[in-house]
Amino acid sequence: MKAENSSNKIFIIVIALLLIANVVTLTMLFTGKKPENDDRKNAMRNYLKSEVGFSAAQLIAFDTVKSKQRAQARLIYDEIRQRKQNNLKIIGNDNFSDSSIKSAASYAASQQENMEINMLKHLKDIRNLCTPPQRAIFDTGFYKIMVRHISDSKKKEK
């Protein structure tokens, strides 16, 4: 009889916790609060609109550039992930030899360089959407958004 009461109490607690979680989720949904991640994703767009003064047409062009860059980045990340798995298998098969470790590290460094180059080209593409007066604003402020975006990402990791 006591075991049955104990089980009932556990079920009631679990149901109460699920109910609270549902209420919180519904409240966030209906109050329109967006998760922080949405703010980070739109930081550059918001900056371009409010600080640089992008027009509606420029924002549409930015969205196109951003979508293209994301698609390219996704392909690169997938390739890196696959190659990393293969490199780890090779390292294991080679008994963690210095040459296999160095080869894997060299590949990772070259891929990091490629990602940096792609990110900087993406910023150049965004800059090319600016009018000459907007470029001056972009050139003196875009890094603030990038630094904030990077520091927010690192905070999330911790």
C-alpha positions in Angstrom: 0.0 0.0 0.0 2.8 2.4 0.9 4.6 1.6 -2.4 1.4 2.5 -4.3 1.1 5.9 -2.5 4.8 6.6 -3.2 4.2 5.8 -6.9 1.2 8.1 -7.0 3.1 10.9 -5.4 5.9 10.6 -8.1 3.3 10.6 -10.9 1.6 13.7 -9.4 4.9 15.5 -9.2 5.8 14.5 -12.8 2.4 15.7 -14.1 2.7 18.9 -12.1 6.2 19.6 -13.6 4.9 18.9 -17.1 1.9 21.2 -16.6 4.2 24.0 -15.4 6.5 23.5 -18.5 3.5 23.6 -20.8 2.2 26.8 -19.2 5.6 28.5 -19.5 5.8 27.4 -23.2 2.4 28.6 -24.0 3.0 31.9 -22.2 6.1 32.5 -24.2 4.3 31.6 -27.4 1.4 33.9 -26.8 3.3 36.9 -25.4 5.5 36.9 -28.5 8.8 36.7 -26.6 11.5 35.4 -28.9 14.4 33.3 -27.7 17.7 35.1 -27.4 19.0 33.1 -30.4 16.6 35.0 -32.7 18.1 38.3 -31.6 21.6 37.1 -32.4 20.5 35.7 -35.7 19.0 39.1 -36.7 21.7 41.3 -35.1 23.4 42.2 -38.4 20.0 42.7 -40.1 18.9 45.0 -37.3 22.2 46.9 -37.4 21.9 47.4 -41.2 18.4 48.6 -40.9 18.7 50.9 -37.9 22.3 52.1 -37.9 23.4 51.9 -41.6 20.0 52.9 -42.9 19.3 50.0 -45.3 16.2 50.4 -47.5 13.6 47.6 -47.9 15.3 46.7 -51.2 18.7 46.5 -49.6 17.4 44.3 -46.8 15.9 41.9 -49.3 19.3 41.8 -51.1 20.9 41.2 -47.7 18.6 38.3 -47.0 19.5 36.8 -50.3 23.3 37.2 -49.6 22.8 35.8 -46.1 20.9 32.7 -47.4 23.5 32.0 -50.0 26.3 32.3 -47.4 24.5 30.0 -45.0 24.0 27.4 -47.7 27.7 27.5 -48.5 28.7 27.4 -44.9 26.5 24.4 -44.3 28.2 22.5 -47.1 31.6 23.4 -45.7 30.7 22.4 -42.2 29.3 19.1 -43.5 32.5 18.4 -45.4 34.6 19.3 -42.4 32.6 17.0 -40.1 32.9 14.1 -42.5 36.6 14.7 -43.0 37.2 15.0 -39.3 35.5 11.6 -38.7 37.7 10.1 -41.4 40.8 11.7 -39.9 40.0 10.4 -36.5 39.6 6.9 -37.9 43.0 7.2 -39.7 44.7 8.5 -36.6 43.3 5.5 -34.6 44.4 3.1 -37.3 47.9 4.6 -37.4 48.2 4.2 -33.6 48.2 8.0 -33.2 51.4 8.5 -35.2 52.8 12.0 -35.2 52.4 12.2 -39.0 48.7 11.3 -38.9 48.1 13.8 -36.1 50.0 16.5 -38.0 48.1 15.7 -41.2 44.7 16.0 -39.4 45.8 19.3 -37.7 47.0 20.7 -41.0 43.7 19.9 -42.7 41.7 21.4 -39.8 43.8 24.6 -40.0 43.3 24.9 -43.7 39.5 24.5 -43.3 39.5 27.1 -40.5 41.3 29.5 -42.9 38.7 28.7 -45.6 35.8 29.5 -43.2 37.4 32.8 -42.2 37.9 33.7 -45.8 34.3 32.9 -46.6 33.1 34.9 -43.6 35.1 37.9 -44.6 33.9 37.6 -48.2 30.4 37.5 -46.9 31.0 40.8 -45.0 32.4 42.3 -48.3 29.3 41.2 -50.1 27.2 42.9 -47.4 29.4 46.0 -47.7 28.9 46.1 -51.5 25.1 46.5 -50.9 25.8 49.8 -49.1 25.7 53.2 -50.8 28.9 55.2 -50.4 27.6 57.1 -47.4 26.4 53.9 -45.8 29.8 52.3 -46.4 31.4 54.7 -44.0 28.9 53.8 -41.3 29.3 50.1 -42.0 33.1 50.2 -42.0 33.2 51.9 -38.6 30.6 49.8 -36.9 30.1 46.2 -38.3 32.9 44.8 -36.1 30.9 45.8 -33.0 28.1 43.5 -34.2 30.5 40.7 -35.0 32.3 41.0 -31.6 29.0 41.1 -29.8 27.8 38.0 -31.8 31.0 36.1 -31.0 30.9 37.0 -27.3 27.2 36.1 -27.0 28.0 32.7 -28.6 30.8 32.1 -26.1 28.6 33.0 -23.2 26.0 30.4 -24.4 28.8 27.7 -24.5 29.6 28.2 -20.9 
